[in-house]
Amino acid sequence: MTQSNTKDGIGRLSVFSLGMSLGLFLSITFSLCVGFDLMFPHYAMHGAWHDLLPGFVWLNWGSFAIGLVETFLYGWYAALIFGPLYNIFAGR
């Protein structure tokens, strides 16, 4: 269950569910962007990936795996910060 009810009816976010959702969302988005870059190299944004993803170079399987792992971890980072903050403020 992703939410539990509090006394005032406001649900609490499950940090685990949020982390998995955001992590997978960002990893899928990264994969789609890499596919777009390969299909339309004139519009490629791989320069942005170099700045955002340490260790990422364009393009080999190892670098792609690094990008997937790092984007997944960025999703978890956001969940670990946002989830508890939401639960604190929603409980007030």
C-alpha contacts under 8 A as a table, 3 or more apart, distances in Angstrom:
res1	aa1	res2	aa2	distance
1	M	4	S	7.38
2	T	12	R	7.77
2	T	13	L	6.23
2	T	14	S	5.08
2	T	17	S	6.48
3	Q	11	G	5.18
3	Q	12	R	5.00
3	Q	13	L	5.43
3	Q	14	S	6.19
4	S	11	G	5.29
4	S	12	R	5.55
4	S	13	L	7.81
5	N	8	D	7.73
5	N	9	G	5.37
5	N	10	I	5.92
5	N	11	G	4.78
5	N	12	R	6.81
6	T	9	G	5.25
6	T	10	I	5.76
6	T	11	G	6.29
6	T	12	R	7.57
6	T	91	G	7.55
7	K	10	I	7.65
10	I	90	A	6.67
10	I	91	G	7.21
11	G	90	A	7.77
12	R	86	Y	7.83
12	R	87	N	5.45
12	R	90	A	7.38
12	R	91	G	7.95
13	L	17	S	7.92
13	L	18	L	7.31
13	L	83	G	6.08
13	L	84	P	7.90
13	L	86	Y	7.38
13	L	87	N	6.37
14	S	17	S	5.33
14	S	18	L	6.19
14	S	83	G	7.13
15	V	18	L	5.01
15	V	19	G	5.87
15	V	79	A	6.06
15	V	80	L	6.50
15	V	83	G	5.29
15	V	84	P	7.24
16	F	19	G	5.07
16	F	20	M	6.17
16	F	79	A	7.94
17	S	20	M	5.27
17	S	21	S	6.03
18	L	21	S	5.10
18	L	22	L	6.00
18	L	76	W	7.85
18	L	79	A	5.65
18	L	83	G	7.17
19	G	22	L	5.32
19	G	23	G	5.80
19	G	75	G	6.03
19	G	76	W	4.47
19	G	77	Y	7.70
19	G	78	A	7.50
19	G	79	A	4.83
19	G	80	L	7.10
20	M	23	G	5.12
20	M	24	L	5.98
20	M	75	G	7.63
20	M	76	W	7.01
21	S	24	L	5.39
21	S	25	F	5.96
21	S	75	G	7.82
22	L	25	F	4.96
22	L	26	L	6.08
22	L	72	F	7.44
22	L	75	G	4.55
22	L	76	W	6.68
22	L	78	A	7.73
22	L	79	A	7.11
23	G	26	L	5.36
23	G	27	S	6.18
23	G	71	T	6.61
23	G	72	F	3.91
23	G	73	L	6.28
23	G	74	Y	6.77
23	G	75	G	3.96
23	G	76	W	5.68
24	L	27	S	5.01
24	L	28	I	5.96
24	L	72	F	6.06
24	L	75	G	7.54
25	F	28	I	5.26
25	F	29	T	6.06
25	F	72	F	8.00
25	F	75	G	7.77
26	L	29	T	4.96
26	L	30	F	6.01
26	L	71	T	5.53
26	L	72	F	6.13
26	L	74	Y	7.80
26	L	75	G	6.36
27	S	30	F	5.03
27	S	31	S	6.25
27	S	67	G	7.88
27	S	68	L	5.20
27	S	69	V	7.52
27	S	71	T	5.34
27	S	72	F	5.46
28	I	31	S	5.06
28	I	32	L	6.22
29	T	32	L	5.08
29	T	33	C	6.12
30	F	33	C	5.06
30	F	34	V	6.20
30	F	67	G	7.41
30	F	68	L	6.95
30	F	71	T	7.18
31	S	34	V	5.16
31	S	35	G	6.24
31	S	68	L	7.50
32	L	35	G	5.03
32	L	36	F	6.12
33	C	36	F	4.93
33	C	37	D	6.07
34	V	37	D	4.98
34	V	38	L	6.24
34	V	46	H	7.77
35	G	38	L	5.13
35	G	39	M	6.27
36	F	39	M	5.12
36	F	40	F	5.90
36	F	41	P	7.90
36	F	44	A	7.33
37	D	40	F	5.20
37	D	41	P	5.13
37	D	42	H	7.94
37	D	43	Y	6.69
37	D	44	A	4.38
37	D	45	M	6.72
37	D	46	H	7.27
38	L	41	P	5.64
38	L	44	A	7.54
40	F	43	Y	5.68
40	F	44	A	6.45
41	P	44	A	4.86
44	A	47	G	7.86
45	M	48	A	5.55
45	M	49	W	6.99
46	H	49	W	4.96
46	H	50	H	6.51
46	H	58	W	6.79
47	G	50	H	5.26
47	G	51	D	6.87
48	A	51	D	5.27
48	A	52	L	6.22
49	W	52	L	5.04
49	W	53	L	5.51
49	W	56	F	6.88
50	H	53	L	5.65
50	H	54	P	6.75
50	H	55	G	7.63
50	H	56	F	5.69
50	H	57	V	6.47
51	D	54	P	7.05
53	L	56	F	5.62
53	L	67	G	6.39
53	L	70	E	6.61
53	L	71	T	7.85
55	G	63	S	7.13
55	G	66	I	7.08
56	F	63	S	5.09
56	F	64	F	7.37
56	F	66	I	6.48
56	F	67	G	6.29
57	V	60	N	7.58
57	V	63	S	5.80
58	W	63	S	7.09
59	L	63	S	6.17
59	L	64	F	6.71
60	N	63	S	5.30
60	N	64	F	6.14
61	W	64	F	5.01
61	W	65	A	6.14
62	G	65	A	5.10
62	G	66	I	6.23
63	S	66	I	4.99
63	S	67	G	6.20
64	F	67	G	5.03
64	F	68	L	6.27
65	A	68	L	5.06
65	A	69	V	6.21
66	I	69	V	5.22
66	I	70	E	6.02
67	G	70	E	5.18
67	G	71	T	6.01
68	L	71	T	5.35
68	L	72	F	6.13
69	V	72	F	5.12
69	V	73	L	6.17
70	E	73	L	5.00
70	E	74	Y	6.12
71	T	74	Y	4.95
71	T	75	G	6.37
72	F	75	G	5.18
72	F	76	W	6.51
73	L	76	W	4.95
73	L	77	Y	6.09
74	Y	77	Y	4.94
74	Y	78	A	6.29
75	G	78	A	5.21
75	G	79	A	6.27
76	W	79	A	4.94
76	W	80	L	6.00
77	Y	80	L	5.18
77	Y	81	I	6.38
78	A	81	I	5.31
78	A	82	F	5.79
79	A	82	F	5.09
79	A	83	G	5.28
80	L	83	G	5.80
80	L	84	P	6.79
81	I	84	P	6.28
81	I	85	L	6.50
82	F	85	L	5.19
82	F	86	Y	5.98
83	G	86	Y	5.22
83	G	87	N	6.24
84	P	87	N	4.98
84	P	88	I	6.08
85	L	88	I	5.13
85	L	89	F	6.27
86	Y	89	F	5.30
86	Y	90	A	5.77
87	N	90	A	5.11
87	N	91	G	6.00
88	I	91	G	5.40
88	I	92	R	6.91
89	F	92	R	5.43
